[in-house]
Amino acid sequence: MSVKCGGKASCPGQPYYGFAGREVTFPAAPEALAQWAGEKLHGDGYARALEEFRGSARIREKVWAFQQGADGTQPGFLSEYLRKTDTGTYALFSTDGSYPYPGCRAAVVKGSRTVRDGLYLYYITAGTAQRWAEARGMDAYTCKEVFGIVQ
């Protein structure tokens, strides 16, 4: 996904990013682009985008989790986890709604009846997932086990 503008850009309800006239490319998974198209496009453009980008990704096992702070009442609290999909992309669930990637709010069922709300779902590429996991403390051995390579 590419963004080019003269000043600042943002998605509704998210922070502004100052691009200063540059073109910025975000590596976005096909599932994320289908999600974005569903919200932003209509008519023929929407139909073409869904035909090209719609994936039937099923979210699989959790590969890494990160938490900052004890609970949601603390300032700066952050809870995130990364799950692999069956299409080779990754699903990042986060309490942070300000990532510069197409995302959506998601309610997640934990256990048999508990629902965890207040999470955002971002479909991201394997390279982005690996950088995220490394920045959140994933060691080289686990990185190689999960992603197959170490950068």
Disulfide bonds with the S-S distance in Angstrom:
none
